[in-house]
């Protein structure tokens, strides 16, 4: 496989990741009245770990010494990318709108560039900065029909929680370069286990003050979805893509989420798509295209 074909394959993987994560945001918002955020995060990662364990435990045993030798970065990645990100995101979705959430998550690519520069002295080339800027402009066009809608934005408690999730994910993306050289399933299993352990006491606190979950089919379906697609499948693909093309370019793919969010809202919720949506989507794709076709080597 050539370097160019590998990079295109990585972007295809990231497109699937963003589709799964867009669905995760819709599910998290949809069940906010039935499932508390820490409980949803705990069930998500416990379910993902159970699905993964039969395939991963033999790899964990084989990689045990390496994992123990590099326990600090593994623990940090598990706490930041699995526990903190999801706890903040699900908590924020209880109090903020989808528009605000999408806008804040669109800041991730720029934050990854900043963290790369501060923590690892990685300077992004001008074309990469231009690509990120073009994609963020496209996000703005998708989210805001006019300037007056920008002025009507309200930043509240939920937005602050989503912003904390955004910072956590940008840190996770940048720090993925520190993960040990172990089998991908080993890394996923251990970080998922860290997420389960971190979310359990928070979920137990919620169980003391919340009514029992109504296990109707749509709630069970929501649990199955968040455990399988945005967790097990998406994290495996995202981690692999970061290894193939680097944190900055993988982080830019986050700007695809408003594209998939708008398409899913139109398909599932009947929300209309107008010309500005297609213009914004085109700019987002052009920004990513700048990173793909002007790249000289993986960053």
C-alpha positions, 0 to 999 in steps of 0.5 A: 500500500502506497503512502497516498493510498494509506492516507486516503484509507485513513480518511475513509476510516475517519469518515465512518468515525464521524458518522458514528459519533454524530449518531452518538450525539443524537442518541445522547440528546434523545435519552437525556430524560431517561438515562442520566449522563454518568450512567449512560457513559458507564453502560457505554464503556462496560458494554463495549468492554464486554463485547471486546474482551473475548477478542482482546484478553489474549493480546492484553496478556501478551502485552502485559509487560509493555502495558505495565512499563508504560502505565502512565500514558495509558492511564492518562489516555484512558482517563482523558479520552474515555472517561472525561470526554464522555462524562463531560459530553453527556452531561453537557448534552442535557443542558445545551442545544445541538447547535452549540454542541456542534459549534464547540466540537468544531474547535477540536482541530485548532486545539489539536494544532495548539497542543501539538505545538505547545507539548511536542513542538510540532509546527503545522504547515501553512496549508494545514492551518488553511485547511483547518480554517476553511473547514471551520468556516464551512462549519459556521455556514452550516450552523448559522444562517445569518449574522444575527443567529451568531449574536443570539448564541447563549453560552451556559452551563451545558456549553461549558461542559461540552467545551471541557469535553472538547479540550479533553478530546483534543488532549487525547488526540495529541497524546495518542503519539505516546501510546505504547507499541502494543496490539490495538485491541490490547490498548482499547481493552485497557483504556475501556477498563479504565473508563469503566472503573472511573465511571462506576462510582459516578454512576453509583452516585446517580443511582442513589438519587434517580428512578430505575431505568425503564428498559423499553426497547428504544433504551436498550437499542440506545445502549447497544448503539453507544457500546458498539458503534461510537465506542468499540468501532469508532475508537478502534478506527480513530486510533488507527487513523491517528497512527497513519496520518498524525494527530493534527490531520485526524483531528481535522476530521471532526469538522465532518460531524456537522455534515453528518449531523445535518444529514442525520437530522434531515433523515431522522428528524425531518429537518430541512436542508437548505443551500447554506448547508450544502455550501458549508459542507462543500467548504468543510470537504474542501478544507479536508481536501487541502490537508489530503492533497497538499500533504507531503508526508503524514504529520 
